[in-house]
Amino acid sequence: MNTGKVLLSVLAGAAAGALVGVLFAPHKGAVTRKKISRQSGAYADGVKEKLSEIVDSITEKLEKVKGEVTDYAEQKMRKTETLK
């Protein structure tokens, strides 16, 4: 599954949850706004953490591919040298 789609789904779910929470909130507006403010900070932290994990994962995969390509190129260069 595409990580961009997963992230977009998480953000959409968070927005929908916040909207439902506001519509069915049993508290006054000021209290509700404070709760939303606190929860949005928690959601933002979660999104930042998830993005960090995605970036780390992509970096690891790129490093692995880079190593494999370098090894392959070195093998081909050695083979070329032996053929000369």
GIWOQUI-V558312 format. One record per residue. N is the residue number from 1. RES is the residue in one small letter. OMEGA is omega in whole degrees, -180 to 180 (NA if undefined). Layout:
BEGIN
N;RES;OMEGA
N;RES;OMEGA
END
This chain:
BEGIN
1;m;-180
2;n;-178
3;t;177
4;g;179
5;k;179
6;v;-180
7;l;178
8;l;178
9;s;178
10;v;179
11;l;178
12;a;178
13;g;178
14;a;179
15;a;179
16;a;178
17;g;178
18;a;180
19;l;179
20;v;178
21;g;179
22;v;-178
23;l;-177
24;f;-177
25;a;179
26;p;-175
27;h;176
28;k;-178
29;g;-178
30;a;179
31;v;180
32;t;179
33;r;178
34;k;179
35;k;179
36;i;179
37;s;179
38;r;-178
39;q;180
40;s;175
41;g;178
42;a;178
43;y;180
44;a;178
45;d;179
46;g;179
47;v;178
48;k;179
49;e;-180
50;k;178
51;l;178
52;s;178
53;e;180
54;i;180
55;v;179
56;d;180
57;s;180
58;i;179
59;t;178
60;e;-179
61;k;179
62;l;178
63;e;179
64;k;180
65;v;179
66;k;178
67;g;180
68;e;179
69;v;178
70;t;178
71;d;-180
72;y;-180
73;a;179
74;e;178
75;q;-180
76;k;180
77;m;178
78;r;-180
79;k;178
80;t;180
81;e;-179
82;t;179
83;l;-179
84;k;NA
END
